[in-house]
Amino acid sequence: MTTSENEARPTDGTLARACETFLQVRPPLAAIVHRDPLVKDCIRHQAPMLTRHPNATAATDIHNLARALAAE
């Protein structure tokens, strides 16, 4: 989770390097899930984000990622 794409880039780079090292694949950045305080609520209640808070920012990001992956 991140607050912006600029903040996400270092994490994406670290993950991409690990994938290159161990899997010989460099995956593209598929999406950014923005930091959302409602995620903690879902964890505390052991409930899926898209069920408990379907209109939350993080839920929207997850939904958009799933839609993009399904379109590929």
N, CA, C and O atoms as a Tripos MOL2 file, in Angstrom:
@<TRIPOS>MOLECULE
protein
  288   287    72     0     0
PROTEIN
NO_CHARGES

@<TRIPOS>ATOM
      1 N           0.8500   -1.1800    0.0000 N.3       1 MET1
      2 CA          0.0000    0.0000    0.0000 C.3       1 MET1
      3 C           0.8880    1.2330    0.0000 C.2       1 MET1
      4 O           1.9770    1.2380    0.5730 O.2       1 MET1
      5 N           0.4070    2.2580   -0.6440 N.am      2 THR2
      6 CA          1.1870    3.4620   -0.8150 C.3       2 THR2
      7 C           0.2670    4.6750   -0.8900 C.2       2 THR2
      8 O          -0.9470    4.5480   -1.0520 O.2       2 THR2
      9 N           0.8650    5.8330   -0.7710 N.am      3 THR3
     10 CA          0.0870    7.0640   -0.9190 C.3       3 THR3
     11 C           0.1980    7.6350   -2.3220 C.2       3 THR3
     12 O          -0.6140    8.4740   -2.7110 O.2       3 THR3
     13 N           1.1950    7.1910   -3.0940 N.am      4 SER4
     14 CA          1.3750    7.7130   -4.4490 C.3       4 SER4
     15 C           2.1880    6.7480   -5.2970 C.2       4 SER4
     16 O           2.8160    5.8230   -4.7810 O.2       4 SER4
     17 N           2.1670    6.9770   -6.6080 N.am      5 GLU5
     18 CA          2.9660    6.1420   -7.5100 C.3       5 GLU5
     19 C           4.4590    6.3400   -7.2460 C.2       5 GLU5
     20 O           5.2300    5.3830   -7.3200 O.2       5 GLU5
     21 N           4.8720    7.5650   -6.9420 N.am      6 ASN6
     22 CA          6.2900    7.8210   -6.6380 C.3       6 ASN6
     23 C           6.7600    7.0310   -5.4300 C.2       6 ASN6
     24 O           7.8960    6.5570   -5.4040 O.2       6 ASN6
     25 N           5.9150    6.8850   -4.4440 N.am      7 GLU7
     26 CA          6.2630    6.1060   -3.2640 C.3       7 GLU7
     27 C           6.3010    4.6120   -3.5760 C.2       7 GLU7
     28 O           7.0420    3.8640   -2.9380 O.2       7 GLU7
     29 N           5.5160    4.1800   -4.5450 N.am      8 ALA8
     30 CA          5.4440    2.7640   -4.8980 C.3       8 ALA8
     31 C           6.6330    2.2950   -5.7290 C.2       8 ALA8
     32 O           6.9670    1.1110   -5.7070 O.2       8 ALA8
     33 N           7.2750    3.1960   -6.4570 N.am      9 ARG9
     34 CA          8.3500    2.8070   -7.3740 C.3       9 ARG9
     35 C           9.4990    2.0410   -6.7070 C.2       9 ARG9
     36 O           9.9290    1.0300   -7.2620 O.2       9 ARG9
     37 N          10.0240    2.4670   -5.5390 N.am     10 PRO10
     38 CA         11.1050    1.6900   -4.9190 C.3      10 PRO10
     39 C          10.6970    0.2540   -4.5690 C.2      10 PRO10
     40 O          11.4830   -0.6760   -4.7500 O.2      10 PRO10
     41 N           9.4860    0.0790   -4.0760 N.am     11 THR11
     42 CA          9.0020   -1.2620   -3.7490 C.3      11 THR11
     43 C           8.8630   -2.0960   -5.0210 C.2      11 THR11
     44 O           9.2220   -3.2730   -5.0460 O.2      11 THR11
     45 N           8.3430   -1.4760   -6.0690 N.am     12 ASP12
     46 CA          8.2250   -2.1710   -7.3430 C.3      12 ASP12
     47 C           9.6010   -2.5910   -7.8550 C.2      12 ASP12
     48 O           9.7620   -3.7010   -8.3620 O.2      12 ASP12
     49 N          10.5780   -1.7200   -7.7270 N.am     13 GLY13
     50 CA         11.9320   -2.0560   -8.1700 C.3      13 GLY13
     51 C          12.5170   -3.2190   -7.4000 C.2      13 GLY13
     52 O          13.1540   -4.0960   -7.9840 O.2      13 GLY13
     53 N          12.3090   -3.2330   -6.0990 N.am     14 THR14
     54 CA         12.8150   -4.3230   -5.2600 C.3      14 THR14
     55 C          12.1630   -5.6450   -5.6440 C.2      14 THR14
     56 O          12.8450   -6.6620   -5.7760 O.2      14 THR14
     57 N          10.8580   -5.6340   -5.8220 N.am     15 LEU15
     58 CA         10.1440   -6.8440   -6.2140 C.3      15 LEU15
     59 C          10.5820   -7.3110   -7.6020 C.2      15 LEU15
     60 O          10.7710   -8.5070   -7.8280 O.2      15 LEU15
     61 N          10.7410   -6.3700   -8.5250 N.am     16 ALA16
     62 CA         11.1490   -6.7270   -9.8890 C.3      16 ALA16
     63 C          12.5440   -7.3540   -9.8940 C.2      16 ALA16
     64 O          12.7800   -8.3290  -10.6070 O.2      16 ALA16
     65 N          13.4680   -6.8030   -9.1030 N.am     17 ARG17
     66 CA         14.8220   -7.3840   -9.0300 C.3      17 ARG17
     67 C          14.7860   -8.7890   -8.4390 C.2      17 ARG17
     68 O          15.4970   -9.6760   -8.9130 O.2      17 ARG17
     69 N          13.9760   -9.0020   -7.4180 N.am     18 ALA18
     70 CA         13.8590  -10.3480   -6.8290 C.3      18 ALA18
     71 C          13.2900  -11.3320   -7.8520 C.2      18 ALA18
     72 O          13.7560  -12.4680   -7.9440 O.2      18 ALA18
     73 N          12.2950  -10.9050   -8.6140 N.am     19 CYS19
     74 CA         11.7320  -11.7800   -9.6470 C.3      19 CYS19
     75 C          12.7690  -12.0960  -10.7220 C.2      19 CYS19
     76 O          12.8640  -13.2320  -11.1880 O.2      19 CYS19
     77 N          13.5410  -11.0890  -11.1120 N.am     20 GLU20
     78 CA         14.5870  -11.3310  -12.1090 C.3      20 GLU20
     79 C          15.6210  -12.3240  -11.5960 C.2      20 GLU20
     80 O          16.0540  -13.2160  -12.3260 O.2      20 GLU20
     81 N          16.0120  -12.1640  -10.3410 N.am     21 THR21
     82 CA         17.0360  -13.0270   -9.7550 C.3      21 THR21
     83 C          16.5700  -14.4730   -9.6410 C.2      21 THR21
     84 O          17.2960  -15.3970  -10.0080 O.2      21 THR21
     85 N          15.3630  -14.6620   -9.1350 N.am     22 PHE22
     86 CA         14.9100  -16.0200   -8.8320 C.3      22 PHE22
     87 C          14.0230  -16.6440   -9.9040 C.2      22 PHE22
     88 O          13.9370  -17.8680   -9.9940 O.2      22 PHE22
     89 N          13.3650  -15.8260  -10.7140 N.am     23 LEU23
     90 CA         12.4170  -16.3560  -11.6980 C.3      23 LEU23
     91 C          12.7890  -16.0210  -13.1430 C.2      23 LEU23
     92 O          12.1680  -16.5220  -14.0800 O.2      23 LEU23
     93 N          13.7960  -15.1800  -13.3160 N.am     24 GLN24
     94 CA         14.2260  -14.7200  -14.6380 C.3      24 GLN24
     95 C          13.0820  -14.0320  -15.4030 C.2      24 GLN24
     96 O          12.9700  -14.1620  -16.6220 O.2      24 GLN24
     97 N          12.2500  -13.3100  -14.6750 N.am     25 VAL25
     98 CA         11.1290  -12.5640  -15.2410 C.3      25 VAL25
     99 C          11.0780  -11.2020  -14.5650 C.2      25 VAL25
    100 O          11.2810  -11.1050  -13.3550 O.2      25 VAL25
    101 N          10.8100  -10.1500  -15.3290 N.am     26 ARG26
    102 CA         10.6260   -8.8250  -14.7380 C.3      26 ARG26
    103 C           9.1760   -8.3980  -14.9790 C.2      26 ARG26
    104 O           8.8320   -7.9420  -16.0690 O.2      26 ARG26
    105 N           8.3350   -8.5480  -13.9640 N.am     27 PRO27
    106 CA          6.9200   -8.2120  -14.1470 C.3      27 PRO27
    107 C           6.7140   -6.6940  -14.1900 C.2      27 PRO27
    108 O           7.4280   -5.9500  -13.5170 O.2      27 PRO27
    109 N           5.7510   -6.2440  -14.9690 N.am     28 PRO28
    110 CA          5.4400   -4.8100  -14.9820 C.3      28 PRO28
    111 C           4.6640   -4.4260  -13.7190 C.2      28 PRO28
    112 O           4.0700   -5.2780  -13.0580 O.2      28 PRO28
    113 N           4.6780   -3.1590  -13.4050 N.am     29 LEU29
    114 CA          3.8670   -2.6650  -12.2900 C.3      29 LEU29
    115 C           2.4070   -2.7390  -12.7300 C.2      29 LEU29
    116 O           1.9910   -2.0130  -13.6330 O.2      29 LEU29
    117 N           1.6420   -3.6030  -12.1020 N.am     30 ALA30
    118 CA          0.2590   -3.8420  -12.5240 C.3      30 ALA30
    119 C          -0.7140   -2.8200  -11.9370 C.2      30 ALA30
    120 O          -1.6770   -2.4260  -12.5950 O.2      30 ALA30
    121 N          -0.4620   -2.3990  -10.7110 N.am     31 ALA31
    122 CA         -1.3840   -1.4700  -10.0540 C.3      31 ALA31
    123 C          -0.7690   -0.9580   -8.7660 C.2      31 ALA31
    124 O           0.2350   -1.4760   -8.2770 O.2      31 ALA31
    125 N          -1.3910    0.0540   -8.2450 N.am     32 ILE32
    126 CA         -1.0210    0.6050   -6.9430 C.3      32 ILE32
    127 C          -2.2550    0.5310   -6.0580 C.2      32 ILE32
    128 O          -3.3380    0.9660   -6.4500 O.2      32 ILE32
    129 N          -2.0870   -0.0220   -4.8650 N.am     33 VAL33
    130 CA         -3.1670   -0.0340   -3.8830 C.3      33 VAL33
    131 C          -2.8390    1.0580   -2.8740 C.2      33 VAL33
    132 O          -1.8560    0.9690   -2.1390 O.2      33 VAL33
    133 N          -3.6790    2.0900   -2.8500 N.am     34 HIS34
    134 CA         -3.4270    3.2360   -1.9780 C.3      34 HIS34
    135 C          -3.6450    2.8690   -0.5110 C.2      34 HIS34
    136 O          -4.4940    2.0460   -0.1710 O.2      34 HIS34
    137 N          -2.8560    3.5030    0.3350 N.am     35 ARG35
    138 CA         -2.9910    3.3000    1.7780 C.3      35 ARG35
    139 C          -4.4040    3.6940    2.1970 C.2      35 ARG35
    140 O          -4.9000    4.7590    1.8260 O.2      35 ARG35
    141 N          -5.0350    2.8360    2.9620 N.am     36 ASP36
    142 CA         -6.4180    3.0570    3.3570 C.3      36 ASP36
    143 C          -6.6100    2.5210    4.7740 C.2      36 ASP36
    144 O          -6.3520    1.3420    5.0170 O.2      36 ASP36
    145 N          -7.0520    3.3510    5.7080 N.am     37 PRO37
    146 CA         -7.2300    2.8960    7.0910 C.3      37 PRO37
    147 C          -8.2890    1.7990    7.2330 C.2      37 PRO37
    148 O          -8.3130    1.0900    8.2390 O.2      37 PRO37
    149 N          -9.1490    1.6580    6.2520 N.am     38 LEU38
    150 CA        -10.1780    0.6190    6.3390 C.3      38 LEU38
    151 C          -9.6110   -0.7810    6.1520 C.2      38 LEU38
    152 O         -10.2750   -1.7640    6.4800 O.2      38 LEU38
    153 N          -8.3970   -0.8870    5.6310 N.am     39 VAL39
    154 CA         -7.7570   -2.2020    5.4970 C.3      39 VAL39
    155 C          -7.5570   -2.8140    6.8860 C.2      39 VAL39
    156 O          -7.8130   -4.0020    7.0860 O.2      39 VAL39
    157 N          -7.1010   -2.0070    7.8390 N.am     40 LYS40
    158 CA         -6.9050   -2.5110    9.2120 C.3      40 LYS40
    159 C          -8.2140   -3.0190    9.7980 C.2      40 LYS40
    160 O          -8.2400   -4.0280   10.5010 O.2      40 LYS40
    161 N          -9.2970   -2.3150    9.5050 N.am     41 ASP41
    162 CA        -10.6000   -2.7580    9.9960 C.3      41 ASP41
    163 C         -10.9510   -4.1290    9.4270 C.2      41 ASP41
    164 O         -11.4700   -4.9870   10.1410 O.2      41 ASP41
    165 N         -10.6720   -4.3330    8.1560 N.am     42 CYS42
    166 CA        -10.9550   -5.6360    7.5320 C.3      42 CYS42
    167 C         -10.1030   -6.7430    8.1380 C.2      42 CYS42
    168 O         -10.5740   -7.8610    8.3460 O.2      42 CYS42
    169 N          -8.8500   -6.4210    8.4160 N.am     43 ILE43
    170 CA         -7.9670   -7.4160    9.0300 C.3      43 ILE43
    171 C          -8.4730   -7.7630   10.4230 C.2      43 ILE43
    172 O          -8.5530   -8.9370   10.7860 O.2      43 ILE43
    173 N          -8.8140   -6.7400   11.2010 N.am     44 ARG44
    174 CA         -9.3160   -6.9780   12.5660 C.3      44 ARG44
    175 C         -10.5670   -7.8570   12.5610 C.2      44 ARG44
    176 O         -10.7430   -8.7110   13.4300 O.2      44 ARG44
    177 N         -11.4200   -7.6370   11.5800 N.am     45 HIS45
    178 CA        -12.6670   -8.3950   11.5100 C.3      45 HIS45
    179 C         -12.5620   -9.6340   10.6250 C.2      45 HIS45
    180 O         -13.5420  -10.3520   10.4220 O.2      45 HIS45
    181 N         -11.3670   -9.8730   10.1040 N.am     46 GLN46
    182 CA        -11.1150  -11.0250    9.2320 C.3      46 GLN46
    183 C         -12.1760  -11.1230    8.1390 C.2      46 GLN46
    184 O         -12.7830  -12.1700    7.9090 O.2      46 GLN46
    185 N         -12.3700   -9.9820    7.4760 N.am     47 ALA47
    186 CA        -13.3780   -9.8950    6.4220 C.3      47 ALA47
    187 C         -12.7350   -9.3740    5.1400 C.2      47 ALA47
    188 O         -11.8420   -8.5300    5.2050 O.2      47 ALA47
    189 N         -13.1630   -9.8540    3.9890 N.am     48 PRO48
    190 CA        -12.6120   -9.3790    2.7200 C.3      48 PRO48
    191 C         -12.9010   -7.8900    2.5060 C.2      48 PRO48
    192 O         -13.9970   -7.4100    2.7990 O.2      48 PRO48
    193 N         -11.9270   -7.1880    2.0040 N.am     49 MET49
    194 CA        -12.0510   -5.7530    1.7500 C.3      49 MET49
    195 C         -13.2310   -5.4470    0.8280 C.2      49 MET49
    196 O         -14.0080   -4.5270    1.0800 O.2      49 MET49
    197 N         -13.3500   -6.2280   -0.2370 N.am     50 LEU50
    198 CA        -14.3960   -5.9490   -1.2220 C.3      50 LEU50
    199 C         -15.7960   -6.2490   -0.6930 C.2      50 LEU50
    200 O         -16.7860   -5.8000   -1.2700 O.2      50 LEU50
    201 N         -15.8840   -7.0000    0.3930 N.am     51 THR51
    202 CA        -17.1770   -7.2910    1.0140 C.3      51 THR51
    203 C         -17.4970   -6.2890    2.1140 C.2      51 THR51
    204 O         -18.5950   -5.7350    2.1650 O.2      51 THR51
    205 N         -16.5210   -6.0630    2.9990 N.am     52 ARG52
    206 CA        -16.7610   -5.2030    4.1600 C.3      52 ARG52
    207 C         -16.8210   -3.7170    3.7990 C.2      52 ARG52
    208 O         -17.6740   -2.9890    4.3060 O.2      52 ARG52
    209 N         -15.9250   -3.2700    2.9310 N.am     53 HIS53
    210 CA        -15.8700   -1.8570    2.5430 C.3      53 HIS53
    211 C         -15.7040   -1.7470    1.0290 C.2      53 HIS53
    212 O         -14.6460   -1.3260    0.5590 O.2      53 HIS53
    213 N         -16.7190   -2.1130    0.2610 N.am     54 PRO54
    214 CA        -16.5780   -2.1740   -1.1920 C.3      54 PRO54
    215 C         -16.3180   -0.8230   -1.8610 C.2      54 PRO54
    216 O         -15.8390   -0.7880   -2.9950 O.2      54 PRO54
    217 N         -16.6190    0.2720   -1.1970 N.am     55 ASN55
    218 CA        -16.4130    1.5930   -1.7910 C.3      55 ASN55
    219 C         -15.1540    2.2910   -1.2790 C.2      55 ASN55
    220 O         -14.9090    3.4530   -1.6030 O.2      55 ASN55
    221 N         -14.3650    1.5880   -0.4890 N.am     56 ALA56
    222 CA        -13.1320    2.1740    0.0380 C.3      56 ALA56
    223 C         -12.1170    2.3620   -1.0930 C.2      56 ALA56
    224 O         -12.1940    1.6960   -2.1250 O.2      56 ALA56
    225 N         -11.1830    3.2630   -0.8870 N.am     57 THR57
    226 CA        -10.1530    3.5380   -1.8890 C.3      57 THR57
    227 C          -9.3810    2.2740   -2.2490 C.2      57 THR57
    228 O          -9.1920    1.9820   -3.4300 O.2      57 THR57
    229 N          -8.9350    1.5280   -1.2530 N.am     58 ALA58
    230 CA         -8.1700    0.3030   -1.5170 C.3      58 ALA58
    231 C          -9.0280   -0.7240   -2.2550 C.2      58 ALA58
    232 O          -8.5290   -1.4340   -3.1280 O.2      58 ALA58
    233 N         -10.2980   -0.8080   -1.9160 N.am     59 ALA59
    234 CA        -11.1920   -1.7540   -2.6020 C.3      59 ALA59
    235 C         -11.3370   -1.3790   -4.0720 C.2      59 ALA59
    236 O         -11.3450   -2.2500   -4.9410 O.2      59 ALA59
    237 N         -11.4510   -0.0940   -4.3450 N.am     60 THR60
    238 CA        -11.5400    0.3700   -5.7310 C.3      60 THR60
    239 C         -10.2670    0.0250   -6.4880 C.2      60 THR60
    240 O         -10.3250   -0.4180   -7.6350 O.2      60 THR60
    241 N          -9.1120    0.2260   -5.8510 N.am     61 ASP61
    242 CA         -7.8330   -0.1190   -6.4840 C.3      61 ASP61
    243 C          -7.7510   -1.6130   -6.7900 C.2      61 ASP61
    244 O          -7.3090   -2.0010   -7.8720 O.2      61 ASP61
    245 N          -8.1690   -2.4440   -5.8540 N.am     62 ILE62
    246 CA         -8.1410   -3.9000   -6.0380 C.3      62 ILE62
    247 C          -9.0960   -4.3020   -7.1620 C.2      62 ILE62
    248 O          -8.7620   -5.1370   -8.0030 O.2      62 ILE62
    249 N         -10.2690   -3.7080   -7.1670 N.am     63 HIS63
    250 CA        -11.2570   -4.0010   -8.2100 C.3      63 HIS63
    251 C         -10.7080   -3.6120   -9.5920 C.2      63 HIS63
    252 O         -10.8540   -4.3690  -10.5520 O.2      63 HIS63
    253 N         -10.0790   -2.4400   -9.6900 N.am     64 ASN64
    254 CA         -9.5030   -2.0040  -10.9650 C.3      64 ASN64
    255 C          -8.3800   -2.9180  -11.4150 C.2      64 ASN64
    256 O          -8.2510   -3.1890  -12.6080 O.2      64 ASN64
    257 N          -7.5640   -3.3980  -10.4860 N.am     65 LEU65
    258 CA         -6.4990   -4.3420  -10.8100 C.3      65 LEU65
    259 C          -7.1070   -5.6330  -11.3620 C.2      65 LEU65
    260 O          -6.6630   -6.1340  -12.3950 O.2      65 LEU65
    261 N          -8.1010   -6.1610  -10.6910 N.am     66 ALA66
    262 CA         -8.7410   -7.4080  -11.1440 C.3      66 ALA66
    263 C          -9.3410   -7.2330  -12.5270 C.2      66 ALA66
    264 O          -9.2330   -8.1240  -13.3690 O.2      66 ALA66
    265 N          -9.9700   -6.1000  -12.7660 N.am     67 ARG67
    266 CA        -10.5720   -5.8380  -14.0780 C.3      67 ARG67
    267 C          -9.5010   -5.7650  -15.1620 C.2      67 ARG67
    268 O          -9.6910   -6.2940  -16.2570 O.2      67 ARG67
    269 N          -8.3770   -5.1130  -14.8630 N.am     68 ALA68
    270 CA         -7.2830   -5.0090  -15.8340 C.3      68 ALA68
    271 C          -6.6770   -6.3850  -16.1260 C.2      68 ALA68
    272 O          -6.3760   -6.6980  -17.2780 O.2      68 ALA68
    273 N          -6.5010   -7.2000  -15.0970 N.am     69 LEU69
    274 CA         -5.9510   -8.5350  -15.2900 C.3      69 LEU69
    275 C          -6.9040   -9.4210  -16.0830 C.2      69 LEU69
    276 O          -6.4660  -10.2200  -16.9120 O.2      69 LEU69
    277 N          -8.1890   -9.2860  -15.8370 N.am     70 ALA70
    278 CA         -9.1710  -10.0830  -16.5620 C.3      70 ALA70
    279 C          -9.2300   -9.7010  -18.0420 C.2      70 ALA70
    280 O          -9.5430  -10.5300  -18.8970 O.2      70 ALA70
    281 N          -8.9260   -8.4460  -18.3260 N.am     71 ALA71
    282 CA         -8.9780   -7.9730  -19.7110 C.3      71 ALA71
    283 C          -7.7820   -8.4540  -20.5250 C.2      71 ALA71
    284 O          -7.8270   -8.4500  -21.7560 O.2      71 ALA71
    285 N          -6.7140   -8.8680  -19.8460 N.am     72 GLU72
    286 CA         -5.5020   -9.3100  -20.5690 C.3      72 GLU72
    287 C          -5.6550  -10.6540  -21.1920 C.2      72 GLU72
    288 O          -4.7250  -11.1500  -21.8270 O.2      72 GLU72
@<TRIPOS>BOND
     1     1     2 1
     2     2     3 1
     3     3     4 2
     4     3     5 am
     5     5     6 1
     6     6     7 1
     7     7     8 2
     8     7     9 am
     9     9    10 1
    10    10    11 1
    11    11    12 2
    12    11    13 am
    13    13    14 1
    14    14    15 1
    15    15    16 2
    16    15    17 am
    17    17    18 1
    18    18    19 1
    19    19    20 2
    20    19    21 am
    21    21    22 1
    22    22    23 1
    23    23    24 2
    24    23    25 am
    25    25    26 1
    26    26    27 1
    27    27    28 2
    28    27    29 am
    29    29    30 1
    30    30    31 1
    31    31    32 2
    32    31    33 am
    33    33    34 1
    34    34    35 1
    35    35    36 2
    36    35    37 am
    37    37    38 1
    38    38    39 1
    39    39    40 2
    40    39    41 am
    41    41    42 1
    42    42    43 1
    43    43    44 2
    44    43    45 am
    45    45    46 1
    46    46    47 1
    47    47    48 2
    48    47    49 am
    49    49    50 1
    50    50    51 1
    51    51    52 2
    52    51    53 am
    53    53    54 1
    54    54    55 1
    55    55    56 2
    56    55    57 am
    57    57    58 1
    58    58    59 1
    59    59    60 2
    60    59    61 am
    61    61    62 1
    62    62    63 1
    63    63    64 2
    64    63    65 am
    65    65    66 1
    66    66    67 1
    67    67    68 2
    68    67    69 am
    69    69    70 1
    70    70    71 1
    71    71    72 2
    72    71    73 am
    73    73    74 1
    74    74    75 1
    75    75    76 2
    76    75    77 am
    77    77    78 1
    78    78    79 1
    79    79    80 2
    80    79    81 am
    81    81    82 1
    82    82    83 1
    83    83    84 2
    84    83    85 am
    85    85    86 1
    86    86    87 1
    87    87    88 2
    88    87    89 am
    89    89    90 1
    90    90    91 1
    91    91    92 2
    92    91    93 am
    93    93    94 1
    94    94    95 1
    95    95    96 2
    96    95    97 am
    97    97    98 1
    98    98    99 1
    99    99   100 2
   100    99   101 am
   101   101   102 1
   102   102   103 1
   103   103   104 2
   104   103   105 am
   105   105   106 1
   106   106   107 1
   107   107   108 2
   108   107   109 am
   109   109   110 1
   110   110   111 1
   111   111   112 2
   112   111   113 am
   113   113   114 1
   114   114   115 1
   115   115   116 2
   116   115   117 am
   117   117   118 1
   118   118   119 1
   119   119   120 2
   120   119   121 am
   121   121   122 1
   122   122   123 1
   123   123   124 2
   124   123   125 am
   125   125   126 1
   126   126   127 1
   127   127   128 2
   128   127   129 am
   129   129   130 1
   130   130   131 1
   131   131   132 2
   132   131   133 am
   133   133   134 1
   134   134   135 1
   135   135   136 2
   136   135   137 am
   137   137   138 1
   138   138   139 1
   139   139   140 2
   140   139   141 am
   141   141   142 1
   142   142   143 1
   143   143   144 2
   144   143   145 am
   145   145   146 1
   146   146   147 1
   147   147   148 2
   148   147   149 am
   149   149   150 1
   150   150   151 1
   151   151   152 2
   152   151   153 am
   153   153   154 1
   154   154   155 1
   155   155   156 2
   156   155   157 am
   157   157   158 1
   158   158   159 1
   159   159   160 2
   160   159   161 am
   161   161   162 1
   162   162   163 1
   163   163   164 2
   164   163   165 am
   165   165   166 1
   166   166   167 1
   167   167   168 2
   168   167   169 am
   169   169   170 1
   170   170   171 1
   171   171   172 2
   172   171   173 am
   173   173   174 1
   174   174   175 1
   175   175   176 2
   176   175   177 am
   177   177   178 1
   178   178   179 1
   179   179   180 2
   180   179   181 am
   181   181   182 1
   182   182   183 1
   183   183   184 2
   184   183   185 am
   185   185   186 1
   186   186   187 1
   187   187   188 2
   188   187   189 am
   189   189   190 1
   190   190   191 1
   191   191   192 2
   192   191   193 am
   193   193   194 1
   194   194   195 1
   195   195   196 2
   196   195   197 am
   197   197   198 1
   198   198   199 1
   199   199   200 2
   200   199   201 am
   201   201   202 1
   202   202   203 1
   203   203   204 2
   204   203   205 am
   205   205   206 1
   206   206   207 1
   207   207   208 2
   208   207   209 am
   209   209   210 1
   210   210   211 1
   211   211   212 2
   212   211   213 am
   213   213   214 1
   214   214   215 1
   215   215   216 2
   216   215   217 am
   217   217   218 1
   218   218   219 1
   219   219   220 2
   220   219   221 am
   221   221   222 1
   222   222   223 1
   223   223   224 2
   224   223   225 am
   225   225   226 1
   226   226   227 1
   227   227   228 2
   228   227   229 am
   229   229   230 1
   230   230   231 1
   231   231   232 2
   232   231   233 am
   233   233   234 1
   234   234   235 1
   235   235   236 2
   236   235   237 am
   237   237   238 1
   238   238   239 1
   239   239   240 2
   240   239   241 am
   241   241   242 1
   242   242   243 1
   243   243   244 2
   244   243   245 am
   245   245   246 1
   246   246   247 1
   247   247   248 2
   248   247   249 am
   249   249   250 1
   250   250   251 1
   251   251   252 2
   252   251   253 am
   253   253   254 1
   254   254   255 1
   255   255   256 2
   256   255   257 am
   257   257   258 1
   258   258   259 1
   259   259   260 2
   260   259   261 am
   261   261   262 1
   262   262   263 1
   263   263   264 2
   264   263   265 am
   265   265   266 1
   266   266   267 1
   267   267   268 2
   268   267   269 am
   269   269   270 1
   270   270   271 1
   271   271   272 2
   272   271   273 am
   273   273   274 1
   274   274   275 1
   275   275   276 2
   276   275   277 am
   277   277   278 1
   278   278   279 1
   279   279   280 2
   280   279   281 am
   281   281   282 1
   282   282   283 1
   283   283   284 2
   284   283   285 am
   285   285   286 1
   286   286   287 1
   287   287   288 2
@<TRIPOS>SUBSTRUCTURE
     1 MET1         2 RESIDUE 1 A MET
     2 THR2         6 RESIDUE 1 A THR
     3 THR3        10 RESIDUE 1 A THR
     4 SER4        14 RESIDUE 1 A SER
     5 GLU5        18 RESIDUE 1 A GLU
     6 ASN6        22 RESIDUE 1 A ASN
     7 GLU7        26 RESIDUE 1 A GLU
     8 ALA8        30 RESIDUE 1 A ALA
     9 ARG9        34 RESIDUE 1 A ARG
    10 PRO10       38 RESIDUE 1 A PRO
    11 THR11       42 RESIDUE 1 A THR
    12 ASP12       46 RESIDUE 1 A ASP
    13 GLY13       50 RESIDUE 1 A GLY
    14 THR14       54 RESIDUE 1 A THR
    15 LEU15       58 RESIDUE 1 A LEU
    16 ALA16       62 RESIDUE 1 A ALA
    17 ARG17       66 RESIDUE 1 A ARG
    18 ALA18       70 RESIDUE 1 A ALA
    19 CYS19       74 RESIDUE 1 A CYS
    20 GLU20       78 RESIDUE 1 A GLU
    21 THR21       82 RESIDUE 1 A THR
    22 PHE22       86 RESIDUE 1 A PHE
    23 LEU23       90 RESIDUE 1 A LEU
    24 GLN24       94 RESIDUE 1 A GLN
    25 VAL25       98 RESIDUE 1 A VAL
    26 ARG26      102 RESIDUE 1 A ARG
    27 PRO27      106 RESIDUE 1 A PRO
    28 PRO28      110 RESIDUE 1 A PRO
    29 LEU29      114 RESIDUE 1 A LEU
    30 ALA30      118 RESIDUE 1 A ALA
    31 ALA31      122 RESIDUE 1 A ALA
    32 ILE32      126 RESIDUE 1 A ILE
    33 VAL33      130 RESIDUE 1 A VAL
    34 HIS34      134 RESIDUE 1 A HIS
    35 ARG35      138 RESIDUE 1 A ARG
    36 ASP36      142 RESIDUE 1 A ASP
    37 PRO37      146 RESIDUE 1 A PRO
    38 LEU38      150 RESIDUE 1 A LEU
    39 VAL39      154 RESIDUE 1 A VAL
    40 LYS40      158 RESIDUE 1 A LYS
    41 ASP41      162 RESIDUE 1 A ASP
    42 CYS42      166 RESIDUE 1 A CYS
    43 ILE43      170 RESIDUE 1 A ILE
    44 ARG44      174 RESIDUE 1 A ARG
    45 HIS45      178 RESIDUE 1 A HIS
    46 GLN46      182 RESIDUE 1 A GLN
    47 ALA47      186 RESIDUE 1 A ALA
    48 PRO48      190 RESIDUE 1 A PRO
    49 MET49      194 RESIDUE 1 A MET
    50 LEU50      198 RESIDUE 1 A LEU
    51 THR51      202 RESIDUE 1 A THR
    52 ARG52      206 RESIDUE 1 A ARG
    53 HIS53      210 RESIDUE 1 A HIS
    54 PRO54      214 RESIDUE 1 A PRO
    55 ASN55      218 RESIDUE 1 A ASN
    56 ALA56      222 RESIDUE 1 A ALA
    57 THR57      226 RESIDUE 1 A THR
    58 ALA58      230 RESIDUE 1 A ALA
    59 ALA59      234 RESIDUE 1 A ALA
    60 THR60      238 RESIDUE 1 A THR
    61 ASP61      242 RESIDUE 1 A ASP
    62 ILE62      246 RESIDUE 1 A ILE
    63 HIS63      250 RESIDUE 1 A HIS
    64 ASN64      254 RESIDUE 1 A ASN
    65 LEU65      258 RESIDUE 1 A LEU
    66 ALA66      262 RESIDUE 1 A ALA
    67 ARG67      266 RESIDUE 1 A ARG
    68 ALA68      270 RESIDUE 1 A ALA
    69 LEU69      274 RESIDUE 1 A LEU
    70 ALA70      278 RESIDUE 1 A ALA
    71 ALA71      282 RESIDUE 1 A ALA
    72 GLU72      286 RESIDUE 1 A GLU
